Amino acid sequence: MESLLIWGVVFVLATTEPYKLLDLLLIGALIEARSCERFAKIAPRLPDKLGRFYGGLLASEALHFEQYVAFAKSECGVGEA
């Protein structure tokens, strides 16, 4: 199902700059955010050591999400709405 979603998003991806870069960065942010959702749901259900590992992955993915958004803002002229 998710691969269909990704292909649907790619289908409507802008093909010219600066919108192409913005679209790619926002898609990257969405992928990272989805990973955060998954890790947040699974980490509490795992044994302690593995749960902490997944918690670390969650923190890493959250940072990646923030970096994608920050880069989109700085490089594509996107500000706060």
N, C-alpha and C positions, 0 to 999 in steps of 0.2 A: 504494500500500500504506500509506504513512504517513498519508494523509488518512483512510483507514479507521480507523487506530489513533487518530487525534485524535478522530474522531467517536465511537469506542467509549469513549474517556475522557470526552468531553463527556456521553455518555449516562448515565454513572454519577456525574456531578458532583453534589455535594450542592446542595440548593436552599435551605437555610436557614443562617443565620449561627450560629456562627462557622465552621462547616465549609465553607460555600461559598467564603469568602475563602481559607481554607487550601487547598482544592482548586485554586482558580485560581492561587494563588501556586506551589504545587508543580507544576502543569502547566506554568506559565511556566518554572520551573527545569528541568524535563525537556526542554523545547524548547531552551533555551539549552545544556544539557548535550549534546544530540544535535548541535547546531551545532558544539560544541567537538570532538566525535568526528570529524565530517566534515572540519573544517579541519585537524585534526591528521593525518589520513590524506592529505589532498591537498597540503598545504603542502610537504612534503619532495620531492614529485614534480614540482614546478613550477620554472620558471627562477628564478634567485636573486631578482630584484626582485619578481616576482609571489609567490614563496614567502614573502618577508618581509612582503608585504602581507597574505597569508592568515594568517601568524603573528600579525600585529597584530589581525586579526579574531578569531583564536582567543583572544588575551588579553582582548579586549573581551567576548566571549561568556562567558568564564570569570568575569569580574567580574560580569556580569549574573546568572549562575547564583548566585554567592555572595550577591548583593543580594536575589534572590528568597528564598533560604533564610533569610537573616538577617531579612528582613521577616516571613516566616512565623513565625519563632521569636519575634520581639518582639511582633507584633500578634495572634498566635493562641495564645499561651501554649504553644508547642511548645518543649520543651527537648531536651537531648541524651538519647539512649536508651541 
